[in-house]
């Protein structure tokens, strides 16, 4: 059996990799880029630095900073209009997963029009929009090397999965120095997001030997360093390992798909505005426990790669250690329950069935070792509360 593997055409990885941006643009024949980002990246000075790097190479650039956390169909509209009213030949996406996901949607809609709902999974979007150079500033989403974007429909509150080669950045600049200023909460949420990507890619029914190698490598880097970067934000070595682990995890799930955690996470984010990584963190221990009996060897491999189980532990022992470790990680990183986050219980009870239906319809749960029914997903959501 063969597997299709998709990666960015160019990957520049390591300390100060951002200095190579002009060379990458030149290799793509791009002369008029638009930087798509958010206001925080502007405030932190990252955009000024990027523009100065470009100016030294005589490349002029504009920036668009109206992207928002957990992008919506309305929030990308201004970006689409901006693209259409100028003659840009490329996009530089700078920030966490939300600016990069926004840039992916803006690239396609700016070129081909329509509404983002038109591009929703199961449609495969293989059209070529404006080329994207992705520069992540968080160690978590892996969006710089994935063929997915997640956009919420304002009208229905559905978090839509959009997939296809059209959303895969042409180039990725993976520079861990850009993560050094991440606050603790973002460090934790994006880190658990990356861990979830790696675990779900490894246990996915679409896993392959290639995605397995990336997922295991990711877990070996993330497992020992996730809590370190939370408690020691200036630990450069741990930040570097988390950044590389996040990219490996992104490559893994882009080529193997995610599973039930992500399927259930998206509606939580859409209806209760829980950041994506945080909703994954809320779900990961419970969904692992729900699924583990159907892929005990796979989950045991995860536990051993993370360093929470010994290499000679039996599958059963390793699996119990994995569940306990995930619970302890959430405690240590102060991951709240939905109730502690401040979600409204009455509203939750009213829309939990809709959440379950949307989770299943997203397609991700079908990759899980155990494919749940809507009724089972409702039950899991209620346990999560």
N, C-alpha and C positions, 0 to 999 in steps of 0.2 A: 504494500500500500504506500502511495506517495502522498506527500503533504506540500502545500504551497506555503512558502515563507516570504513575507514581505517586510522590508526594512527601509528606512530613509536611505536615499542614495549616498548621502555624505553624513558622517558622524564625527564631530570634533570633540574629543573627550579629555578632560583634565583641567588642572589649575590654569587659569587665565586663557582658557580655550576661546573666550569671547573675542580675544584680540585677532582671531582668524576670520572674523565676520566679513571684512572687505574681500578677502581672498575667495571666500565661499560665494559671495555675490558675484564676483568677477567670473568664477567658474560656471555660474549659471547664466551669464550674460545679462545680469540684472543691474540696472543703473538708477532706477527710481523706486526705492522701497517705501512702503508704509509700515511704520511700527505700530502694532496693535497691542495694547497693554491696559493697565488700570491706573487709577489715580495714585494708589499707594506706591507703585513702581516709579512714578514721576517724583513723588515726595521723597522717596529714599535716594533719589539721584541716579538710579540705574539708567533711566532713559537718556539723561544728559550725557552720561558716560558712553552709552552706546552711540549716540549721535556724534560725540567727539571722536570716537574710534573711526566712524564712517567719514567724518570731515577730513581727518588726516589722510584718507585715501581719495579725497575729492569726490565723495559720494554724499549728496544732499538727501535728507530724509525728512518726512513729516511723521507725526505720531497722532494716533487716535486713542484716547484714554477713557472712553465711555463704557468699557466692558464692566460687568458686575459679577459678584460671586454667584454661582449657580445660574448661568446665563439662560435667558428666556427668549422666546420668539420675538418679543417686542424689543428687548435690549440689543439684539443684533441688527435690528432694522436700521438704526442710525449709521452703523458701520457699513452696511450694505449700500446705503445711499451715498456715503462718503466715497466708497470705492468707485461707484458708478459715475460720480461727478469729477473724477480725476483720472489721470492716465498712469496709474501705478503699474509696475511690471513684476512686483513681488511683495510679499508680506513677511515682516519679521515679527514673530509673536513672542512677547516677553512677559513672563509672570508665572503664576501657578496654572493649574489645570483650566481654570475658568477663562482667562485671556486666551490661552492656546485653543481651547474648544471653541471659543467665540470666533477666533481667527479662521479656524477650519470652516465653520458655517458661513462666515462672511466671504471667504474665498470662493466657495461654490455658488452661493446665492448672488454674489456680485457679478459672477460670470454668466450664470445660466438663468437667474430669476426664479420666480415661484415663491412658495412658502416652505419653511423648513419642514413642515409636516409632509410635504410631497417627497421628502428624502428619507423618511422614517424607515427603519428596519421593518419588514424583511427586504426592502429594496436595497440593492447593492449600488452604491454611488461610485462609479469608476470614471466619471467624467473628470477632466483635468481643469482645475480652477487656477487661480494665481498661485505660483510656487510659494511654499511656506518654509521659512527658516525658523525653527522653534528653539527658543532659549528659555528653559525652565528655571524658575527661581525657588522651587520647592522640591524636596526629595520625596515624591509620593505618587503623583498621578501617572507618570510615564507617558503622558499625552504627546510628548515630543517624538515618540516612535510608534504611535498606534494609528490604526485606520478607523478610529471611532471618534465621534463627538456626542456629547449629551446636552440636549437643549430642552428646556421646559416649555410646553405649550401654555401660553397665558390663559387661553380660553377654558382648558380642561384640567389644568394643573398636572398634566401627564409629563413625566420626564422621559423624553423620547430618545431612544438609542438610534443613532444614524451611523451607518457602516459603509466602508468601501475604500478603495485605493485613492479616491478623490480627496479623502480626509487625511491621508498619510503625508506628513511633512516631507519635503524633498531633502531637507537637511536638519540636523539636530546639533546644537552646541550644548554640551553637558559639562558645565563649569560649576563645581561645588562651591566656589567662593561666593557665588550669588545666593547661596542658602544660609550663609553665616548670620544674617540678620533676622532670620525667621523667629517669631515669638514662640514661646513654649507650646501654646495650644495648637498652633499651625504645625509645628514640628511633630507633635504627637499624632494629630489627625492624618496628616499626609503620610507619615511613616507607617501607620497601621494600614492606610490605604494601599501602600506599596506591598506590605506583607500579605494583605488579602489578595492582591493581584497574583502574587507568586503562588500562594497556596491554591487558589481557585484554578489557576492555569494548570497546575500540576495534577489536580484531581479531576479536571474537566474531561468530559467524554471526547473532546476534540484534541486532546493532548497528543503530542508527537515526540519522538526522541529529541528533536531540535528544541521545541518549547520546554521540554523537561530539563534540558541542560541549562537553559536560561533561568528557569524557575528555581532550580536547586542552587545555582550560583547566587541568585538574588537572596534566597533565604539564608545562605551562609553569611552574607554580608549584613543583612537587616537584623537577623535574630540577635547577634551579640552587641549591636550598636544602637538599636532603637531607643532603649531606655537611657543609654549613655548620652545621646544628643539631647534628650529631654532635660536631663539633670546637669549636663555640662555643655551648654550651647556653644562655647568657644572651642570645643575639642575638634580641631581641624581634621584629624585623622578619622574620627567617627563620622563627621560630616561628609568627608570624601567617600567613605564606604557606603553610607546611606544613599548618596546621590547615584553612585554606580549601581547599587542594588535596586534602586527605583527604576533605573533605565532597563536593567536586565528583566525586571518584573514586567515592565511595560512591553518589552519585546515578547516575553512569554505569553502574556494574555492577549496581545494583539494577534498572535498566531495560533492560540488555542482557545480563546474566549474565556470570559469569566462565567460564574455560575450563580447559585441561589443567593448568596450574600448580596451580590450586586443587583440582582433582580428585585430583591426586597428593599434594598437600600434606596433605590431611585424614588419610589413613592414617598418614603419618609422625608427625603429632601424636598420633594415637590410640594407636599401638603403642609409640612411643619418647618420648612426652611432650615433643616439641620444640614450643616456642611457635609459634603459627600463622604469625606474620610471618616468623619465622626459617626455617621450613620452606619458605615461599614464596621467600625469598631464596636458599636453597640450590638451588632448582629453576629460578628465572627465567632465568639465562643459558642453561642447557642446553635448556630447553623452547623458548625463543625461537629458538635455533639449529635445533632440530628442526622448527619450524613455519614458519620465515621464508620458505621457498621458495614456500609456498602463498598468501602474502599480502604480496608484496614492497612494494607501494605503501603498504599500511597500516602495516607496520613502519617504512618509511622516514619516514612522517608522524610516527610516535612519536619516532624519533631526532631529527627536526628540532624537534619541540615541546619535547623535553627539553633541547635546546641542545647535543647532542653531535654533530650533523651540520649542515653548511651548507645553507641553503635551496636552493642551486643544485646540490647533490650529486645524482648519479644514485641511483636506488633501490638499486643494488648497493653503491655506496660507502657510502650512509647505513646500509644494513643491516649491513655489516661494522663500521662505527663503533658501531652500537647494541650488537652482541654484545660488542665489546671494552669498551665503556663499562660494561655490566652486570657483566662480569667484574671490572673495576677498582673499581666501586662496592663489590662484595662484599669485595674485598681491603681497601679502605680502611676499610670498616665492620666488618672482622674477622668476617665470616660464616664459620663452620666447616663442614667437610664432616660427613657423618653419623658417620664414623669419629672425627673430631676432637671431635664432640659427646659421644662416649662410648657410642654405640649398640652393642649386642652383635651381632657379625657372625654368629654361629651362629643366633641368633634371627631376624636379618634374613633369612638364607637360607631359614629354615623358613617364614616367613610372607610372603615377597615376592610369591608368586602370589596369596595372599589380598588383599594390599594392592592389587595391580593390578586384581583383580576388583572390589574395593570402590570404587576410583578410577573405574572405568568405569561402575559402577552408579550413582554419585552424579549422573550426568547432565551434569556440567560439561564433560567431555572432548568431548561431542558438539557443543559450541559452538566448538571449536578449529578453526583453519584446516585442520589435518590431524587427522582423527579416528583415533586409534591403535587397534590391536588389544590384547588383553590381553598377548600375547607381546611386542609393542613396548613396552608400559608396563613389563613386567618388565625388559626390556633397558635402558630408561631409568633405572629404579631402580638397577640394578647399576652403570651408569655413574656415578650420583650418589654411590655409596659413597665 
